[in-house]
Protein backbone atom coordinates (compact mmCIF):
# COMPACT_ATOMS: atom_id res chain seq x y z
CA UNK A 1 0.00 0.00 0.00
CA UNK A 2 1.42 3.38 -0.96
CA UNK A 3 1.47 6.23 1.50
CA UNK A 4 0.01 9.68 1.01
CA UNK A 5 2.34 12.63 0.55
CA UNK A 6 1.30 14.05 3.93
CA UNK A 7 2.12 10.74 5.68
CA UNK A 8 5.55 10.68 4.05
CA UNK A 9 6.20 14.26 5.15
CA UNK A 10 5.10 13.43 8.70
CA UNK A 11 7.46 10.44 8.87
CA UNK A 12 10.33 12.49 7.46
CA UNK A 13 9.66 15.14 10.11
CA UNK A 14 9.80 12.51 12.85
CA UNK A 15 13.04 11.16 11.44
CA UNK A 16 14.65 14.60 11.31
CA UNK A 17 13.38 15.42 14.81
CA UNK A 18 14.91 12.23 16.19
CA UNK A 19 18.22 12.99 14.50
CA UNK A 20 18.24 16.47 15.99
CA UNK A 21 17.66 15.12 19.49
CA UNK A 22 20.50 12.60 19.19
CA UNK A 23 23.04 14.83 17.43
CA UNK A 24 23.11 17.73 19.89
CA UNK A 25 24.39 21.18 18.95
CA UNK A 26 26.99 21.41 16.25
CA UNK A 27 30.46 22.70 17.10
CA UNK A 28 30.04 26.11 15.57
CA UNK A 29 27.26 27.06 17.97
CA UNK A 30 29.27 25.96 21.00
CA UNK A 31 32.52 27.67 20.08
CA UNK A 32 34.15 29.41 23.00
CA UNK A 33 31.67 28.07 25.52
CA UNK A 34 33.34 26.64 28.56
CA UNK A 35 32.24 23.38 30.09
CA UNK A 36 29.35 23.70 32.51
CA UNK A 37 30.37 22.90 36.08
CA UNK A 38 28.01 21.40 38.61
CA UNK A 39 27.05 23.20 41.82
CA UNK A 40 29.53 21.37 44.02
CA UNK A 41 32.42 22.20 41.68
CA UNK A 42 31.26 25.83 41.44
CA UNK A 43 31.19 26.11 45.25
CA UNK A 44 34.72 24.69 45.39
CA UNK A 45 35.92 27.21 42.79
CA UNK A 46 34.24 30.08 44.64
CA UNK A 47 35.79 29.02 47.96
CA UNK A 48 39.22 28.82 46.33
CA UNK A 49 38.72 32.39 45.07
CA UNK A 50 37.82 33.52 48.60
CA UNK A 51 34.14 34.06 47.86
CA UNK A 52 31.42 33.26 50.38
CA UNK A 53 27.65 33.28 49.86
CA UNK A 54 25.93 36.29 51.43
CA UNK A 55 22.16 36.58 51.27
CA UNK A 56 20.12 39.61 52.25
CA UNK A 57 16.68 40.99 51.54
CA UNK A 58 16.36 44.24 49.61
CA UNK A 59 13.41 46.38 48.59
CA UNK A 60 12.17 45.48 45.10
CA UNK A 61 12.98 48.89 43.57
CA UNK A 62 16.57 48.74 44.87
CA UNK A 63 17.01 45.21 43.52
CA UNK A 64 15.67 46.36 40.13
CA UNK A 65 18.17 49.25 40.04
CA UNK A 66 21.00 46.85 40.89
CA UNK A 67 19.96 44.50 38.07
CA UNK A 68 19.84 47.40 35.60
CA UNK A 69 23.28 48.69 36.54
CA UNK A 70 24.81 45.21 36.65
CA UNK A 71 23.93 44.62 32.98
CA UNK A 72 26.80 46.91 31.98
CA UNK A 73 29.20 45.79 34.70
CA UNK A 74 32.02 43.44 33.73
CA UNK A 75 31.59 41.11 36.73
CA UNK A 76 27.79 41.16 36.76
CA UNK A 77 25.66 41.77 39.80
CA UNK A 78 28.12 40.11 42.21
CA UNK A 79 30.95 42.39 41.13
CA UNK A 80 28.74 45.47 41.23
CA UNK A 81 27.49 44.76 44.75
CA UNK A 82 31.04 44.07 45.96
CA UNK A 83 32.25 47.34 44.43
CA UNK A 84 29.41 49.34 45.95
CA UNK A 85 29.93 47.79 49.39
CA UNK A 86 33.67 48.55 49.28
CA UNK A 87 32.92 52.20 48.46
CA UNK A 88 30.27 52.46 51.19
CA UNK A 89 32.42 50.85 53.89
CA UNK A 90 35.45 53.09 53.37
C-alpha atoms as a printed R data frame, in Angstrom:
   type eleno elety resid chain resno      x      y      z
1  ATOM     1    CA   UNK     A     1  0.000  0.000  0.000
2  ATOM     2    CA   UNK     A     2  1.422  3.381 -0.959
3  ATOM     3    CA   UNK     A     3  1.471  6.234  1.500
4  ATOM     4    CA   UNK     A     4  0.010  9.676  1.013
5  ATOM     5    CA   UNK     A     5  2.343 12.629  0.549
6  ATOM     6    CA   UNK     A     6  1.299 14.046  3.933
7  ATOM     7    CA   UNK     A     7  2.118 10.744  5.678
8  ATOM     8    CA   UNK     A     8  5.554 10.676  4.053
9  ATOM     9    CA   UNK     A     9  6.196 14.261  5.153
10 ATOM    10    CA   UNK     A    10  5.104 13.434  8.699
11 ATOM    11    CA   UNK     A    11  7.459 10.439  8.871
12 ATOM    12    CA   UNK     A    12 10.326 12.488  7.456
13 ATOM    13    CA   UNK     A    13  9.657 15.138 10.110
14 ATOM    14    CA   UNK     A    14  9.797 12.514 12.854
15 ATOM    15    CA   UNK     A    15 13.042 11.161 11.443
16 ATOM    16    CA   UNK     A    16 14.655 14.601 11.305
17 ATOM    17    CA   UNK     A    17 13.381 15.419 14.808
18 ATOM    18    CA   UNK     A    18 14.908 12.230 16.186
19 ATOM    19    CA   UNK     A    19 18.223 12.986 14.501
20 ATOM    20    CA   UNK     A    20 18.243 16.470 15.985
21 ATOM    21    CA   UNK     A    21 17.662 15.118 19.492
22 ATOM    22    CA   UNK     A    22 20.499 12.600 19.187
23 ATOM    23    CA   UNK     A    23 23.040 14.831 17.429
24 ATOM    24    CA   UNK     A    24 23.107 17.727 19.886
25 ATOM    25    CA   UNK     A    25 24.394 21.180 18.949
26 ATOM    26    CA   UNK     A    26 26.992 21.412 16.249
27 ATOM    27    CA   UNK     A    27 30.463 22.701 17.102
28 ATOM    28    CA   UNK     A    28 30.036 26.115 15.570
29 ATOM    29    CA   UNK     A    29 27.257 27.055 17.970
30 ATOM    30    CA   UNK     A    30 29.268 25.965 20.996
31 ATOM    31    CA   UNK     A    31 32.522 27.669 20.082
32 ATOM    32    CA   UNK     A    32 34.154 29.415 22.996
33 ATOM    33    CA   UNK     A    33 31.671 28.074 25.518
34 ATOM    34    CA   UNK     A    34 33.339 26.639 28.559
35 ATOM    35    CA   UNK     A    35 32.243 23.383 30.088
36 ATOM    36    CA   UNK     A    36 29.354 23.696 32.513
37 ATOM    37    CA   UNK     A    37 30.373 22.897 36.083
38 ATOM    38    CA   UNK     A    38 28.012 21.400 38.611
39 ATOM    39    CA   UNK     A    39 27.049 23.196 41.821
40 ATOM    40    CA   UNK     A    40 29.529 21.374 44.021
41 ATOM    41    CA   UNK     A    41 32.416 22.200 41.680
42 ATOM    42    CA   UNK     A    42 31.262 25.832 41.437
43 ATOM    43    CA   UNK     A    43 31.193 26.111 45.247
44 ATOM    44    CA   UNK     A    44 34.724 24.694 45.392
45 ATOM    45    CA   UNK     A    45 35.923 27.209 42.790
46 ATOM    46    CA   UNK     A    46 34.236 30.082 44.636
47 ATOM    47    CA   UNK     A    47 35.787 29.020 47.956
48 ATOM    48    CA   UNK     A    48 39.224 28.824 46.333
49 ATOM    49    CA   UNK     A    49 38.719 32.388 45.072
50 ATOM    50    CA   UNK     A    50 37.818 33.521 48.602
51 ATOM    51    CA   UNK     A    51 34.137 34.056 47.856
52 ATOM    52    CA   UNK     A    52 31.419 33.265 50.381
53 ATOM    53    CA   UNK     A    53 27.651 33.284 49.860
54 ATOM    54    CA   UNK     A    54 25.931 36.288 51.431
55 ATOM    55    CA   UNK     A    55 22.159 36.575 51.273
56 ATOM    56    CA   UNK     A    56 20.121 39.611 52.254
57 ATOM    57    CA   UNK     A    57 16.677 40.990 51.543
58 ATOM    58    CA   UNK     A    58 16.357 44.239 49.611
59 ATOM    59    CA   UNK     A    59 13.406 46.382 48.589
60 ATOM    60    CA   UNK     A    60 12.171 45.483 45.098
61 ATOM    61    CA   UNK     A    61 12.977 48.889 43.572
62 ATOM    62    CA   UNK     A    62 16.570 48.737 44.875
63 ATOM    63    CA   UNK     A    63 17.014 45.213 43.515
64 ATOM    64    CA   UNK     A    64 15.670 46.365 40.132
65 ATOM    65    CA   UNK     A    65 18.171 49.245 40.040
66 ATOM    66    CA   UNK     A    66 20.998 46.845 40.885
67 ATOM    67    CA   UNK     A    67 19.958 44.502 38.070
68 ATOM    68    CA   UNK     A    68 19.839 47.404 35.597
69 ATOM    69    CA   UNK     A    69 23.283 48.692 36.543
70 ATOM    70    CA   UNK     A    70 24.806 45.208 36.651
71 ATOM    71    CA   UNK     A    71 23.928 44.616 32.983
72 ATOM    72    CA   UNK     A    72 26.802 46.908 31.979
73 ATOM    73    CA   UNK     A    73 29.204 45.789 34.704
74 ATOM    74    CA   UNK     A    74 32.022 43.441 33.733
75 ATOM    75    CA   UNK     A    75 31.589 41.114 36.732
76 ATOM    76    CA   UNK     A    76 27.789 41.161 36.758
77 ATOM    77    CA   UNK     A    77 25.664 41.770 39.803
78 ATOM    78    CA   UNK     A    78 28.119 40.110 42.206
79 ATOM    79    CA   UNK     A    79 30.951 42.389 41.131
80 ATOM    80    CA   UNK     A    80 28.739 45.472 41.231
81 ATOM    81    CA   UNK     A    81 27.491 44.763 44.750
82 ATOM    82    CA   UNK     A    82 31.036 44.072 45.956
83 ATOM    83    CA   UNK     A    83 32.245 47.340 44.426
84 ATOM    84    CA   UNK     A    84 29.408 49.345 45.952
85 ATOM    85    CA   UNK     A    85 29.930 47.785 49.394
86 ATOM    86    CA   UNK     A    86 33.667 48.554 49.283
87 ATOM    87    CA   UNK     A    87 32.918 52.204 48.463
88 ATOM    88    CA   UNK     A    88 30.271 52.455 51.188
89 ATOM    89    CA   UNK     A    89 32.418 50.846 53.890
90 ATOM    90    CA   UNK     A    90 35.449 53.092 53.368
